[in-house]
């Protein structure tokens, strides 16, 4: 495993880290045994950052992480998120009372006195124009409830606006072969402002694993089942907002570019790591086997300039027109 600086925190974090949504909920059934094995295997392989949220399984993900960390001696940074417990999910809900309550709940779930880092969980765009929200987070840092804070965003413009707040340490944003816009402008800005970047949805909800077909079905409790064609509220999240059949066509064009010794998922993760502005990619894993395969991507050789150019050409031809200006 290799490590990269994480913003201005002083942390060095594993290039491949762990996204803990799948072990919480909404990706099909995952047993506690498999979830714990995925976490332990990742840490065994050098992973030292875990990304979660208070809504993943209504706290289940946080509690599983707490259980594992009690059994480990390694330094592992846990990033959680706050805001999506709001119903309705409105900018006005990002107030002192609610944010404090969310933080207290995560502290309890994770069994710690201070959270390593909290990210606002894809808040409505107006929140980025509300300095009082970030003042609340500053006060929670001063109170010792959290060490650092950042944001998880849907749009590049939100990421740019968020980094204007001086204590925003990190931005989590969708970045993968099907969502390349962040690299055009935001990455250079993040490097200038020394902001850490977590690349989320790195496999486009599994499409870039190369294992899906037109006949693929999902369990009833899997969020991909009800948003297969981008018809639900998170059109830009599931499958990276790309029409499923079009994405499958692009996958088949990408497949011949996969170098010997790589799985397609590892190829997609290694592509992300070609961008030095990225602190880490956070693929999910529902069992030890998936966790091991993910972490091995960090040890694979860099992709050639020719392959990188071919990937960009496929994106420009098949995908860009569907998503590039939306997010």
Residue, then its C-alpha position, 0 to 999 in steps of 0.5 A: x500500500x502507498x500513502x498520500x498527504x490528506x489536505x492540511x491535516x498532517x495525515x498520510x492516508x492509504x491510496x485505496x481506502x474503504x467506503x463503508x456504505x455497502x456494509x451499512x445498507x442499500x447494496x443488498x444483504x451483508x452479514x455482520x461476519x462478512x462486513x467485519x471480515x472486509x474491514x479487517x482484511x482492508x486494515x491488514x492490507x494497509x488501509x488506514x482511512x474508512x469513510x462512513x455516514x450516520x445514515x448508512x444502515x441508520x448507524x450500523x456502518x458506524x457501529x461495525x467500524x467501532x467494533x473492528x477498531x476496538x480490536x486493532x492497534x493500527x492508526x485508522x482515520x474514520x471519516x463520517x458524514x452528517x446531514x442526511x438524517x434531515x427530513x425534509x433535507x433542506x438547507x435550513x436544517x443545517x443549523x446548530x441544534x441539528x448538526x450538534x445532535x448528529x455529531x453526538x450520535x456519531x460519537x456514540x456509534x463510533x465510541x470515541x470522544x472526538x470524531x477524526x473528520x466530519x463531512x457535510x453529507x451532500x447538502x443542498x447547494x445554498x448551504x455553501x453560501x451560508x457561512x453560519x453553517x461552517x461557523x457551527x463546525x468551527x465551534x464543534x472543533x473548538x469544543x473538542x467534538x471533532x478534529x477536522x471537517x470537510x464536505x461531500x458534494x454532488x457538483x464541481x461548483x459546490x466543491x469549488x465554493x466549499x474550499x473558500x471556507x478556510x477550515x474545509x480540509x477535504x472534499x468528497x466527490x464522484x470521480x471515475x472513468x465515467x465522471x471526469x469533470x473534476x479533473x478539469x478545474x477543481x483538482x488544480x484548485x484543491x492542490x493550491x488550497x491543500x484540500x484532500x480529495x476522496x474519490x467516491x463511487x469509483x466503480x460507477x456503482x459497480x459498472x466499472x467492475x465489468x461484471x454487469x450485463x443487461x440481464x443483471x438484477x439486484x436484490x430488492x433492498x439494493x438502491x441500484x434496483x430502483x434507480x437503474x436508469x437514473x429515474x430516482x432523485x440521485x440521478x447523478x449518483x447511481x451509475x454516475x448518472x449514465x444511462x445503464x445500456x450506454x454505460x455497458x457499451x462503454x465498458x465493452x470499449x474499455x475492456x480491451x485496454x485492461x492490462x494483463x494481471x489487472x481485473x477491470x475493477x483494479x484498472x478503474x481504481x488505478x486510473x483514479x490514482x493516476x491523478x495526484x490531486x486525489x488523496x484516496x479512492x474509497x471503493x466499497x467491499x462487502x466481504x474479504x475477497x472484494x476488500x483484498x482485490x480493491x487494495x491490490x490496485x494500489x500496487x499495480x503499475x501506472x497506466x501508460x499515456x496511450x491507455x490514458x488517452x484512449x480512456x479519455x477518447x471513450x469518455x468523450x465519445x460515449x459518456x461526456x454528453x450525458x453527464x459532463x455539464x450536469x455535475 
